[in-house]
Amino acid sequence: MSLPKRKNTKAAGKNVLLGVTGCIAAYKAADLASKLTSAGLSVRTILTQNACELVRPKTFEALTGQPAYTSLWTATGNCEIGHISLADWADIAVVAPATANIIAKLAAGVCDDLLLTTLCACWQKPILIAPAMNTRMWQNPTVQENVKKLEKLGVHFIGPESGRLACGDSGPGRMTEPGDILKKIIQLLK
């Protein structure tokens, strides 16, 4: 299987660390990984345990030609400390989709899995969050407080969009489309 032909964008050659969490929108993360790779970006993926219930690491490895990681105990080679070497490698960290759970843990500084531990070590680099959850969850005052706290700390957000949700409800909570997330990533990398 060959990778998609790479385009020459202003961000080509940059490294994107893509975090995928356990939300039905996780399937869109595969499209995002493909679009990032096609744009000439190098993509490594960290999937949470819950994300692995919806999408598989091999999908991201096939789309990006790079490793996908699922655990703090996944080897990165050369006896490296995984979360630190991934943070060092990344030019930007993106979480798409980002659940209310990951947003809350990030806002509280919780480091209980590979994604959160790596994000904690990436704090000096751009971090972009693409929320995806039910409207009632998105509008929960605690979730909104966590978003505001992260924004004050310099974390960037894109979305969520309004529309039909997986549960059949309609309202804000849909993950922003991968093409729009790609544009935001390129903007942040300039």
N, C-alpha and C positions, 0 to 999 in steps of 0.2 A: 504494500500500500504506500503510495507516495503522498507527501504532504501537499496542501494547496500551494499554488504558486504565490510567492511573497511579493507584495507591493512595496515600493520604495516610498515610505512616509517619513515625515520629519522625526518620528519617534522610532524608526527602524533601528534595530540593534539594541534597544532597551529591554530590560528584564521585568516581566510582570509576574508577581506572585498572586495567583488566583485562589481565593478561599471560597469553598462551596459548603453551604450548610444545609441541614435537613428540612427543606421546604419543597413543596411540589414544583416550584419554579426552578429547581436544580437542573432540570432538563435544558433550560435556557442557558445555563452556564456552559454547556458543551458547545452551543452555538457561539457564545462569546469567546471561548477558547479558540475556536476555529477562525473567527474574525480577527482576533488578535494575532494569531500566527500568520494569517494571510496578509496582515498589515506590516509584517516584518519584525514583529516583537517576539521575543523568546518568552515562553510561558511555562511555569511550573505550577502545579496545582496541589493544594492541600484540601482534602475532603474530611469533614467531620464524620464521626461514626454514624450519625443520623443521615448524613448526605449519602453514605454508602448504601443505605437502604433504598435509595431512589435512583442513583446513578453509580456507575462503577469506575474505579480508577483507570482501568484499561481504556475506557472511552477517551479520557483526557490524554493519556499517553499516546494513543493512536492519532489524536487530532493535533497534538503539539510536538510530538517527537521528543518530549522531555518527561522526566519522572513525575509521577503523582504520589503524594504522601498521605498516609492515613493515621499515623501514630507517632508519638514522641519517640518511640522505639524503632522507627523505620530507619534503616541505615542510609546515610547520605554519602558514604564512601570516605576513605582516608581517615577514619576515626574522628571525623568532624562532629561537633555538637550540632545536631540537626536544625534546631530553631535558630541558632546564631548564624550558621552558614547560610540558611535560607534568607534570613534578614539581611545579611551582608550582600548576598547575590542580587536581591531585588532592588529595582529603581523605584517601584511603586507596589503597594499591596492593595488588592481589590477584593472585597467580599461581596459576591453576587451568586445567589441571593443571600441576604442577611436576615436572619430571623430575629424576633424580639429577644430571644434567649442570648444570642451572640452579642447583640447590641448592649444588653444589660451587663453581661459579663465583661465586655470590653470597657464599658463605662466605670465598672467597679474595680478594674485591674485584675480580674480573675484570670489565672493561667493554668487551667486544668486540662488542656489538650494541646496538640501541636499547633493548631491554628491560632489560638489565643496567646500561647507562649511566643510564637513568632511575631504576631502583631505587637505584643508588648516590647519586643526587641526592635521593631521597625518604627518606633515612635518619631524618629527624626526624618523619616521619609514620608512622601505623600501616602495617605490611606484614603481609599474611596469605598464607601459603603452604599450598596444598592438594596434597600429594604424590600422585603416581600412577606406579607402576612395578611390575615383577615383585617378588614376595616376596623372592627371593634378593637382588635389588638393594637393596630397602628395608632388609633385615637386615644388609647389608654394614657392617662396623664403620666404614669410612671415611664412608659416607653418614650413619650414626648420629652420628659425631663432628661432621660438618658441621651436622647439625640442632641438636645441643647448642650448638655455637658460635653459630649464628644466634639460638637462643633466649636465650642469655646476652646477646646484643646487642639484645634486645627484639623480635625478629621473632616473630610469632605463627604457630602451625601448627594446622591442622585435618585430622585423619586421618593416614594413610590408613585406610580401612575394610578389614575382612576379607571375603572372598567369592571368587567365581569371577573370574578374570582373563582378559583377552583371549587369552592363550596357552593357556588351558585349565587352568592351575594354579589352586589355591585357597589363599588365605591373605591376610595383610595386603598391601595395595598398591593397592586400588581407591580412586579419587578419591571423597571424600565427596560425597554427593548435593548438587546445586545448592541445593535448598531449605534444607539445613542450613548451607551456606556463606553463603547470604543472611542467615540468622539471626545468624551469627557476625559478619558485616560490620556489621549494624545494631547489635549489641552493642558492637563496637569504635568505632563512630562516635558513641555516646552520650557 
